[in-house]
Amino acid sequence: METAICGRVPLSPNRVFNSTKSGDKYFHNKCSNRNILMTLSITGLGKGGGLLEKPTIERTAPGRESEFDIRRKRKMAPPYRVLLHNDNYNKREYVVQVLMKVIPGMTLDNAVNIMQEAHYNGMAVVIICAQVDAEEHCMQLRGNGLLSSIEPASGGC
């Protein structure tokens, strides 16, 4: 919906609205310092008269973080290693079962390899993840009777 305005309508001391053609509207900006005439053509003004509305920004309540902020913090958090230590009490099959139960996405082949590395070398890296997740995995392994610890992963993933 366009409104036809004929003639010159002052908007401010330095701006004048001038409609010379039908259907087109022009804003003339007179720069007093340089005496330059700048023209901005505005055609097809629809609902809202060509003005931009201020965007609304959703804010979370104080003390609550959005899901996006939590994911970003986990991605930016320094990585930690979850270590499995060898012990003389648990059977190998049990260790494999616990690894597959506690660690998400752990396959049988990976669990067997981790168990064998811990058995022969005394220790094996189970997973590298954010500190919060590493602490949780470590506590779950300990809760199932396995010896485990965490340490910062130097050099990244």
C-alpha positions in Angstrom: 0.0 0.0 0.0 1.6 3.3 -1.1 0.6 6.7 -0.1 1.1 9.5 -2.6 2.7 12.5 -1.1 3.2 15.5 -3.4 5.6 18.3 -2.8 8.3 18.6 -0.2 7.8 17.6 3.4 10.5 18.5 5.9 11.6 15.6 8.0 14.5 17.2 9.8 16.7 20.3 9.3 19.0 18.2 7.1 16.5 15.9 5.4 13.7 16.6 3.0 11.3 14.1 1.5 10.6 14.8 -2.1 8.4 12.8 -4.4 9.0 13.8 -8.0 7.9 10.6 -9.8 4.7 8.8 -9.2 5.4 5.4 -7.4 8.9 6.3 -6.4 9.9 8.2 -3.3 13.2 9.8 -2.7 15.0 10.9 0.4 17.5 13.7 -0.1 20.1 14.2 2.5 21.8 17.6 2.4 25.3 17.5 3.9 25.9 21.0 5.2 29.7 20.5 5.4 30.3 19.5 1.8 27.1 20.6 0.0 26.6 17.1 -1.4 23.1 15.9 -2.3 22.7 12.2 -1.6 19.7 10.3 -2.9 18.2 7.1 -1.6 15.3 5.6 -3.6 12.6 3.7 -1.8 10.1 2.0 -4.0 7.2 -0.3 -3.1 6.8 0.7 0.5 4.5 -1.9 2.0 3.2 -2.5 5.5 5.4 -0.7 8.0 6.4 2.2 5.8 9.9 1.0 5.1 11.0 1.2 8.7 12.8 -1.8 10.2 11.5 -3.2 13.4 13.8 -3.8 16.3 14.6 -7.5 16.5 13.5 -9.3 19.6 16.2 -11.1 21.5 15.1 -14.0 23.6 16.9 -14.0 27.0 17.0 -16.8 29.5 16.0 -16.3 33.1 18.8 -15.4 35.4 20.6 -18.5 36.7 19.5 -20.6 33.8 21.6 -21.4 30.7 20.2 -22.1 27.3 21.0 -25.5 25.7 23.1 -23.7 23.1 25.3 -22.2 25.9 25.8 -25.6 27.5 26.8 -27.3 24.3 29.2 -24.5 23.5 30.9 -24.8 26.9 31.3 -28.5 26.5 32.9 -28.0 23.1 35.2 -25.4 24.4 36.1 -27.2 27.6 39.6 -28.7 27.7 39.5 -32.4 27.0 40.1 -35.0 29.7 41.2 -38.7 29.4 39.4 -41.4 31.2 42.0 -44.0 32.2 41.3 -47.7 33.0 43.9 -49.3 35.4 44.6 -53.0 35.5 43.6 -54.9 38.6 43.9 -58.5 39.7 40.3 -58.9 40.9 38.0 -58.5 37.9 37.7 -61.0 35.1 38.4 -59.8 31.5 34.9 -60.5 30.3 33.4 -58.5 33.2 35.6 -55.5 32.3 34.5 -55.6 28.7 30.8 -55.8 29.8 31.2 -52.8 32.1 33.0 -50.7 29.4 30.2 -51.4 26.9 27.5 -50.5 29.5 29.1 -47.3 30.8 30.7 -45.7 27.8 28.1 -44.6 25.1 28.9 -46.0 21.6 31.5 -48.5 22.9 31.7 -51.5 20.6 32.8 -55.0 21.6 36.0 -54.7 19.6 37.0 -51.4 21.2 36.1 -52.7 24.7 38.3 -55.8 24.2 41.2 -53.7 22.9 41.0 -51.3 25.9 40.8 -54.2 28.3 43.8 -55.9 26.8 45.9 -52.7 26.7 45.1 -52.2 30.4 45.9 -55.8 31.2 49.3 -55.8 29.4 50.4 -52.2 29.9 48.8 -51.5 33.3 46.7 -48.7 32.0 44.6 -47.7 28.9 42.8 -44.7 27.7 39.0 -45.4 27.6 37.7 -42.1 26.1 38.7 -38.5 25.7 35.8 -36.0 26.5 34.9 -32.9 28.4 35.7 -32.9 32.1 32.1 -33.2 33.3 31.6 -36.3 31.2 35.0 -37.7 32.1 34.2 -37.4 35.8 30.8 -39.1 35.2 32.4 -42.0 33.3 35.1 -42.5 35.9 32.6 -42.6 38.7 30.4 -45.2 36.8 33.5 -47.4 36.2 34.4 -47.2 39.8 30.8 -47.9 40.8 31.1 -51.2 38.9 34.3 -52.2 40.7 36.9 -51.1 38.1 39.9 -48.9 38.9 39.8 -45.7 36.9 41.0 -42.1 36.9 41.0 -39.0 34.8 43.7 -36.6 33.6 43.8 -33.6 31.3 44.5 -34.6 27.7 47.5 -32.6 26.6 47.6 -31.8 22.9 43.8 -32.1 22.4 41.7 -35.0 21.2 
